[in-house]
Amino acid sequence: MTPSPHIRTTAYRQRGAVLFVSLILLLVLTLLGVMLARTQTTEERMAANDANHDIALEAAGATLRFAEMNVSQGNYTAFSQNTAGLYTLDPTVGSVYTPAIWNTANDVLNYTGATLASVSAPPQFIVEQLPSVALPGNSLGACQGYVANGCVQVFQITAHASGGDRSGNATLRSIYEKE
């Protein structure tokens, strides 16, 4: 028995359809694989940036504690010179802090405490002496200067640190009181 001509014509027309469908499926799977690889790379970068920023935050926090400890021990006394990281706040002008201060080595103090792992550069800080505040029961007029009996010395400390590379930075500020 011979096949009818109609069956041969239909089979002849479908001869390349399987190849075409398989090529389309292969293209779709390839695009899906490329998109997943790209997503994975982006997520890895995000995780690295987050870890880098966390390192910078921890280093800036350690620098704040280091500066506060030194202020409490009286290690910083040259505030009247307004240089090398020690400043007296001028209420008419405000804080000396600007982000550009970290690029000027003579205007900041470097962290010299315990070794901080994974930081790309030593953290830096500035200490600004604010006007003194009267202790309870004392006259406000007694605290007009920066250092007076019965007054609390107030300092504003700003610390800046980089993470594992210079792309992750953190700047923290605290107000520290010393009796």
PyMOL commands that set and color helices and strands:
alter all, ss='L'
color gray80, all
select helices_A, chain A and resi 5-13+17-72+79-81+99-103+105-107+140-143
alter helices_A, ss='H'
color red, helices_A
select strands_A, chain A and resi 86-88+109-110+124-134+151-162+169-178
alter strands_A, ss='S'
color yellow, strands_A
deselect
rebuild
show_as cartoon
